[in-house]
Amino acid sequence: MAEEKKSNAAPTKAVTAVKKDDTKLTFFQKVSKWFREMKSELKKVIWPTRKQLTQNSLIAVGVMLVSSVVLWGFDELAQMLVRVLFTLAG
């Protein structure tokens, strides 16, 4: 049987926790920090191309038009039913 070699791993470094700054930020410092964080997050966004934006916008407008026609149809049907009930009730 072959001898197994034991690997001597380098000792791991102790993990030190990041200290939080206990000082309270002023209003303007908070606003400034918020804008910096927002800017860094916006850099991570994958923005759509003009073609994708146009396609998605047309799909959204089409869905809105279809749903508005369906709602209009239900409204007309409900109006007809109410008129029939009023004429029958007298």
N, C-alpha and C positions, 0 to 999 in steps of 0.2 A: 504494500500500500504506500501511496505517496504521502509524504509529510505535508501537512497543511501549514502554510505560512500565515502567521498572524500579522495583520497589518497594524502598524503602530500609527494610529490616527493622531493628528496634531490636536493638542488640547484646545477645546472650544473657548472662545472669549465669553466673558460674562456679559449678558445683555443688560444694558442700562436703560432705564425708563427715561423718556423725554419729559423734562420738567415743564409744567405749565407755568405761564407767566401769571402771577397772582395780581398784577396791577390791573385796575379797572380802566377800560378804554373810555375816552371821551366820545361824544356823539360823532364828531367829525372823523375820529380815528376809526370808529365802527363803520361809518359810511365808506370811508376810503378802503378799509379792509374788504367790505362787501363788494365794491366795484372791482378790486384786484382779483378776488375769488371768482367773480362772475366772468371776468375777462379770461381767466385761465380755463374755466369750464367751457366757454364758447369756442375756445381753440380746439377742444376735443370733439366738437359737433361735426358730423359728416353732413354737409349741406347738399341739398338736391341740385341736380343740374337744371338748366332752364327747361329742357324737354320733360324731365320728371315732374317739375313744378307745374308745367302747363297741363300735362296729362292728369295729374292728381286734382288740379283745380277743375278741369272739365268734368271729371268723374264726380266730384263733390257737387258741382252745379247740377249735373244730370240727376243725381240721387235726390237733391232738394226739389227739383221740378217734379219728378215722379211722385215723391211723397206729398207734395202740395196738391197734385191732382187727385191722389187717393183721398186725402183729407177733405178736399172740396166735394168729392163724390159722396163720402159718408155724411157730410153736412147737408147736402141736397136731399139725400135719402131720409135723414132724420127730419128735415123740414116737411117733406111730403107726408111722413108718418104722423107728425103732429097735426098737420092740416086735416088729414083723414080722421084722426081722433076727435078734433074739434067739430068737424061737420057731423060725425056720428053722434056726438054727445049733445049737439044742438045748440 
